[in-house]
Amino acid sequence: IMSCSLSQEDCSKLETLECHFTWDLDLSRSKLLCLRDSLEDIGSEEGYSWLGHIYNLQGFLHCQLGSIEEARRFFGRAAEALRQLRNTVSDEGPWLVVNYGNLSWLHHLLGEQALSQKYLSKIDTLMSECPSPCLDEPHPEICAEKAWTLMKFSANKKLQAADFFQRAIRMQPDTVEWQTSRVLALANAFLQHKENMDADILEKMKIAKEHDPQNLYLAAVYLEARAQKGAKIQEEAQELARKVLRKPMSSYSGFKPLLRLYRIYVSMDEAIDLAEEALERHPDARYMKKCAAICYKRKVFSLSNSHLEGSLTDRAVSLHQEVIALYPRSSLKMQISLANIYAKSNQRAAAEEIFEELLKSDLDPEGEQMVSAYYAKFSQYGQRDRNKAVRFYMRAAAIRHRSFYREDSIRRLRKLGEEGRQPACREIEEFLISLSD
């Protein structure tokens, strides 16, 4: 990439720009596609404060996926949104540095070096006119956009995102959405690992909620954190549900954490009722159907086989099929969930068919690991075929891409190997040794 007609100095500037192309983001195709759909599910009204960041990230995703004209369009929309949102006398400001960095990279990759250099010069001008308040830190606008991007890109980077938000807040303390997002990043890092919420974070959430009372997503996560600590939240949850259902439905509306709160701390049946009411109110919102499908899946797997009703599994299956059709580019996990629902309801042939089709499809390394690992579990527990399970755990582990699915497959192989059945035990042992070569 760096063998370019730009000067060596400009090539070095490209490499050190603060923008999406230099932030070491996960570029697996499955991640890019999932994130592209996720960004589309943020309504322009609910995500208004972040529109510039949303469009910037969408432009980057389209560039990585080869849709160059879409990338140009979104980078242009990002610049316009950032100018409008800042509502300042000047059209130019530090909030455009990441956008200009992205455009410089885009033109460079297309061989349009004069345009690439033009945006490098614009960045130099902006940084000299609007230097960072802290000499050894990027400008707070840059820190905030990097934090927001990390939070969207990876569940494992939420604490890093919170740190970048904190850096931005130290330099520019009055931006409410940064404070809210920092607290949400901290809270979700705990909730993701099912850890008890730190009392300090709970207090920060309370303060953030007071400063940002209209943010129903924050309200739902705060209520969930309090419920985790043992608070009785049923009445507050019902009141919050009424507010959420009246708002436009998007991934920022707070419905997903609210539904999770209902499932865990109110009742699974009331969560199902809430999902159905939301579907009635917002029948065309695909994000709504995705949340409902996940809720039904949880319900199906919370019951023993003897208590599983056909109407419940039928509804779970139909919702999953709808969602798969609505997210054709990023429905891999939903297809696996559908296969597992079939397996749970003793429709093993249907489950087998889905797994076989997925294994024949064009998957990136992590996608192949995911399908292989779940197929191995299905073989082990649904079909009682230990040898087949071992074969597919090995298939997942043999792909040298770091992921949860690879590590989990290795752990399960070790456990199967310790059971001591020959000759499979020796085969597993030799395979695990070969992984360290």
C-alpha positions in Angstrom: 0.0 0.0 0.0 2.8 2.4 0.9 4.6 2.1 -2.4 3.0 5.3 -3.7 3.7 8.5 -5.7 3.2 10.6 -2.5 6.3 11.9 -0.9 7.9 9.8 1.8 6.7 12.4 4.4 3.1 12.1 3.2 3.3 8.3 3.1 4.4 8.5 6.8 1.5 10.9 7.6 -1.0 8.4 6.1 0.3 5.6 8.4 0.0 7.8 11.5 -3.4 9.4 10.7 -6.1 9.0 13.3 -8.9 7.3 11.3 -10.6 4.0 10.7 -7.9 2.8 8.3 -5.2 3.0 11.0 -7.1 1.9 14.1 -6.3 -1.9 13.8 -10.0 -3.0 13.5 -11.1 -6.5 12.9 -11.6 -6.8 9.1 -13.1 -10.3 8.9 -15.8 -10.3 6.3 -18.4 -11.7 8.7 -17.6 -8.9 11.2 -17.9 -6.2 8.4 -21.2 -7.5 7.2 -22.7 -7.8 10.7 -21.6 -4.4 11.6 -23.0 -2.9 8.3 -26.4 -4.3 9.2 -26.1 -3.2 12.8 -25.4 0.4 11.7 -28.4 0.3 9.4 -30.5 -0.6 12.5 -29.6 2.7 14.3 -32.5 5.0 13.4 -31.4 8.4 12.2 -33.7 10.0 14.9 -32.4 7.8 17.8 -28.8 8.0 16.8 -28.8 11.7 15.8 -25.9 12.7 17.9 -23.7 10.1 16.3 -24.8 10.4 12.6 -21.4 11.7 11.5 -19.7 8.8 13.2 -22.2 6.3 11.9 -21.7 7.5 8.3 -17.9 7.6 8.7 -17.9 4.0 9.9 -20.3 2.9 7.1 -18.0 4.5 4.5 -15.1 2.5 5.9 -17.1 -0.7 5.9 -18.2 -0.2 2.3 -14.6 0.5 1.3 -13.3 -2.7 2.9 -16.2 -4.7 1.3 -15.3 -3.2 -2.2 -18.2 -0.8 -2.6 -16.1 2.2 -3.5 -18.9 4.5 -4.7 -20.9 3.7 -1.5 -17.8 4.5 0.5 -17.5 7.9 -1.2 -21.2 8.6 -0.6 -21.1 7.8 3.1 -17.9 9.8 3.7 -19.6 12.8 2.1 -22.7 12.3 4.3 -20.5 12.0 7.3 -18.8 15.4 6.6 -22.2 17.1 6.1 -23.7 15.5 9.3 -20.7 16.5 11.4 -20.9 20.1 10.2 -24.6 20.3 10.9 -24.4 18.6 14.3 -21.7 21.0 15.6 -23.9 24.0 14.6 -20.9 26.4 14.7 -20.1 29.5 12.7 -17.2 27.6 11.0 -17.9 24.7 8.6 -14.4 23.3 9.5 -13.3 21.9 12.8 -11.5 19.1 14.6 -14.6 16.9 14.3 -13.7 16.5 10.6 -10.1 15.1 11.2 -11.2 11.5 11.2 -13.4 12.0 8.1 -10.6 13.7 6.2 -8.2 10.9 7.2 -10.6 8.3 5.8 -10.9 10.3 2.6 -7.2 10.6 2.3 -6.8 6.9 2.6 -9.7 6.2 0.2 -8.1 8.3 -2.5 -4.7 6.9 -1.8 -6.0 3.3 -2.2 -7.6 4.3 -5.5 -4.4 5.8 -6.8 -5.8 9.3 -6.6 -2.7 10.7 -4.9 -3.4 14.4 -5.6 -6.7 14.2 -3.8 -5.1 12.1 -1.0 -2.5 14.9 -0.5 -5.3 17.5 -0.5 -6.9 15.9 2.5 -3.6 15.5 4.3 -3.1 19.3 3.9 -6.6 19.9 5.2 -5.8 17.8 8.3 -2.6 19.8 8.9 -4.6 23.1 8.7 -7.3 21.8 11.1 -4.7 20.5 13.6 -2.8 23.8 13.6 -5.9 25.9 13.9 -7.5 23.6 16.6 -4.8 21.9 18.5 -5.6 19.4 21.2 -5.9 20.9 24.7 -3.5 18.2 25.8 -0.2 18.0 23.9 0.3 14.2 24.4 -3.3 13.3 23.5 -5.3 13.4 20.2 -8.0 16.0 20.1 -11.1 15.1 22.2 -13.2 14.9 19.1 -10.8 12.2 17.7 -10.7 10.3 21.0 -14.5 10.3 21.2 -14.9 9.0 17.6 -12.3 6.3 18.2 -14.0 5.3 21.4 -17.4 5.1 19.7 -16.0 3.0 16.8 -14.2 0.6 19.2 -17.4 0.1 21.1 -19.3 -0.8 17.9 -16.6 -3.0 16.5 -15.8 -5.4 19.3 -17.4 -6.4 22.5 -13.9 -7.1 23.8 -12.8 -3.5 23.3 -15.5 -1.8 25.5 -13.0 -1.1 28.3 -10.6 0.4 25.8 -13.5 2.5 24.4 -14.3 3.7 27.9 -10.7 4.8 28.3 -10.8 6.8 25.1 -14.1 8.4 26.1 -12.5 9.3 29.5 -9.6 11.0 27.7 -12.1 13.0 25.6 -14.1 14.0 28.7 -11.1 15.1 30.6 -10.3 17.6 27.8 -14.0 18.5 27.0 -16.1 17.7 30.0 -19.5 19.1 29.0 -20.5 16.7 26.2 -23.3 14.6 27.6 -23.4 11.9 25.0 -19.7 11.1 25.6 -20.3 10.7 29.3 -23.3 8.5 28.7 -21.4 6.3 26.2 -18.5 5.9 28.5 -20.7 4.6 31.3 -22.5 2.3 28.9 -19.2 0.9 27.7 -18.2 0.2 31.3 -21.5 -1.3 32.2 -21.8 -3.5 29.1 -18.3 -4.8 29.7 -19.5 -6.1 33.1 -22.8 -7.4 31.8 -21.1 -9.2 28.9 -19.0 -11.2 31.3 -22.0 -11.7 33.7 -20.0 -10.1 36.5 -21.6 -8.2 39.4 -21.7 -4.5 38.7 -19.1 -2.5 40.5 -20.7 0.0 43.0 -18.6 2.8 41.5 -20.0 2.1 38.0 -23.5 1.9 39.3 -23.1 5.3 40.8 -21.7 6.7 37.6 -24.7 5.2 35.7 -27.0 7.0 38.2 -25.3 10.3 37.6 -25.3 9.8 33.8 -29.0 9.0 33.8 -29.7 12.3 35.7 -27.7 14.2 33.0 -29.2 12.3 30.1 -32.8 11.6 31.2 -34.2 11.0 27.7 -31.7 8.2 27.0 -33.9 5.1 27.4 -31.1 2.7 26.4 -29.1 4.0 29.4 -32.3 3.7 31.6 -32.7 0.0 30.6 -29.1 -0.9 31.3 -29.2 1.0 34.6 -32.3 -0.9 35.7 -30.7 -4.2 34.7 -27.6 -3.3 36.8 -29.8 -2.5 39.8 -31.8 -5.7 39.4 -28.5 -7.6 39.3 -27.8 -6.1 42.8 -31.2 -7.4 44.0 -33.4 -4.3 43.6 -37.1 -4.9 42.9 -37.6 -3.3 39.5 -40.9 -4.8 38.1 -42.9 -1.6 38.3 -40.1 0.6 36.9 -39.6 -2.0 34.1 -43.2 -1.8 33.1 -43.1 2.0 33.1 -39.9 2.0 31.0 -41.5 -0.5 28.6 -44.4 1.9 28.0 -41.9 4.7 27.1 -39.7 2.5 24.9 -42.7 1.2 22.9 -43.9 4.7 22.1 -40.5 5.7 20.5 -39.3 4.9 17.0 -37.9 1.4 17.1 -34.1 1.1 16.5 -31.1 -0.5 18.2 -30.7 2.7 20.2 -34.2 2.7 21.5 -33.3 0.5 24.6 -35.6 -2.4 23.6 -32.9 -5.0 23.5 -31.6 -4.4 27.1 -35.2 -4.0 28.3 -36.1 -7.4 26.8 -33.1 -9.0 28.4 -34.1 -7.3 31.8 -37.6 -8.8 31.5 -36.2 -12.3 30.6 -33.9 -12.5 33.5 -35.4 -10.4 36.3 -39.2 -10.2 35.6 -40.4 -13.4 33.8 -39.8 -15.1 30.5 -43.5 -15.1 29.7 -43.8 -11.4 30.2 -40.7 -10.9 28.0 -42.5 -12.9 25.3 -45.6 -10.8 25.7 -43.5 -7.6 25.5 -41.9 -8.8 22.3 -45.2 -9.6 20.7 -46.6 -6.2 21.7 -43.6 -4.5 20.1 -44.1 -6.5 16.9 -47.7 -5.4 16.8 -46.7 -1.7 17.2 -43.7 -1.9 14.8 -44.5 -4.7 12.3 -42.0 -3.5 9.7 -39.0 -3.0 12.1 -36.6 -5.8 11.2 -34.5 -5.1 14.4 -37.7 -5.7 16.4 -38.1 -9.1 14.8 -34.5 -10.0 15.6 -35.0 -9.1 19.3 -38.2 -11.2 19.4 -36.5 -14.1 17.7 -33.7 -14.1 20.3 -36.3 -13.9 23.1 -38.2 -16.9 21.7 -34.9 -18.9 21.3 -34.1 -18.2 25.0 -37.6 -19.4 26.0 -37.2 -22.6 23.9 -33.9 -23.4 25.6 -35.1 -22.6 29.1 -37.6 -25.5 28.9 -37.0 -29.2 29.2 -38.0 -31.3 26.1 -41.0 -32.6 28.0 -42.4 -29.1 28.5 -41.7 -27.8 25.0 -44.9 -26.9 23.2 -45.2 -27.1 19.4 -46.7 -23.6 19.1 -43.7 -22.1 20.9 -41.1 -23.8 18.7 -43.2 -23.0 15.6 -43.2 -19.3 16.5 -39.5 -19.4 17.2 -38.8 -21.1 13.9 -41.0 -18.7 11.9 -39.4 -15.6 13.5 -35.9 -17.0 12.8 -36.8 -17.6 9.2 -38.1 -14.1 8.8 -35.0 -12.6 10.3 -32.7 -14.7 8.2 -34.5 -13.3 5.1 -34.3 -9.7 6.4 -30.5 -10.0 7.2 -29.3 -12.0 4.2 -25.7 -10.7 4.5 -25.2 -11.4 8.2 -27.5 -14.1 9.4 -25.0 -16.8 10.2 -25.6 -16.9 13.9 -29.4 -16.8 13.3 -29.1 -19.8 11.0 -27.2 -21.7 13.6 -29.8 -20.8 16.2 -32.5 -22.1 13.9 -30.6 -25.4 13.5 -30.3 -25.6 17.3 -34.0 -25.0 17.8 -34.8 -27.8 15.3 -32.4 -30.0 17.2 -34.0 -29.1 20.5 -37.5 -30.0 19.1 -36.3 -33.3 17.8 -36.3 -32.2 14.1 -32.7 -33.4 13.8 -32.9 -33.9 10.0 -33.8 -30.2 9.5 -30.9 -29.2 11.8 -28.5 -31.5 9.9 -29.5 -30.0 6.6 -28.8 -26.4 7.8 -25.4 -27.3 9.2 -24.4 -29.2 6.0 -25.5 -26.2 3.8 -23.6 -23.8 6.0 -20.4 -25.9 5.8 -20.6 -25.8 2.0 -21.1 -22.0 1.9 -18.4 -19.4 1.5 -17.3 -18.7 5.1 -14.4 -16.6 6.4 -12.1 -18.4 9.0 -14.1 -17.4 12.1 -17.4 -18.2 10.3 -16.1 -21.7 9.5 -14.9 -22.1 13.1 -18.3 -21.1 14.4 -20.3 -23.5 12.2 -17.8 -26.4 12.8 -17.9 -25.9 16.6 -21.7 -25.8 16.8 -22.0 -28.7 14.4 -19.6 -30.6 16.7 -21.9 -29.9 19.7 -24.9 -31.0 17.7 -23.1 -34.2 16.8 -22.0 -34.8 20.4 -25.3 -34.1 22.2 -28.0 -34.2 19.6 -26.8 -37.2 17.6 -24.7 -38.9 20.3 -21.9 -39.3 17.7 -18.7 -38.8 19.6 -16.4 -39.5 16.6 -18.1 -37.0 14.4 -18.0 -34.4 17.2 -14.3 -34.9 17.6 -13.8 -34.5 13.8 -15.6 -31.2 13.7 -14.0 -29.8 16.9 -10.7 -30.6 15.2 -11.8 -28.8 12.1 -12.6 -25.7 14.1 -9.4 -25.9 16.1 -7.2 -26.5 13.0 -8.1 -23.1 11.5 -5.4 -20.8 12.9 -7.5 -17.8 13.6 -7.9 -16.6 17.2 -11.5 -16.8 18.3 -13.7 -18.0 21.1 -14.9 -20.9 18.9 -11.3 -22.2 18.4 -10.4 -22.0 22.1 -13.7 -23.6 23.1 -13.2 -26.4 20.6 -9.7 -27.1 21.9 -11.0 -27.1 25.5 -13.7 -29.6 24.5 -11.2 -31.8 22.7 -9.0 -31.9 25.8 -12.0 -33.0 27.9 -13.0 -35.7 25.4 -9.4 -36.9 25.3 -9.3 -37.2 29.1 -12.2 -39.6 28.9 -9.6 -42.2 27.8 -11.4 -44.0 25.0 -8.8 -45.5 22.6 -7.9 -45.0 19.8 -9.7 -41.6 19.7 -7.9 -40.5 22.8 -4.5 -40.9 21.2 -5.7 -39.2 18.0 -6.9 -36.2 20.0 -3.6 -36.0 22.0 -1.5 -36.1 18.7 -3.8 -33.5 17.2 -3.5 -31.1 20.1 0.3 -31.5 20.1 0.4 -30.7 16.4 -1.4 -27.3 17.1 1.6 -26.1 19.1 4.1 -26.9 16.3 
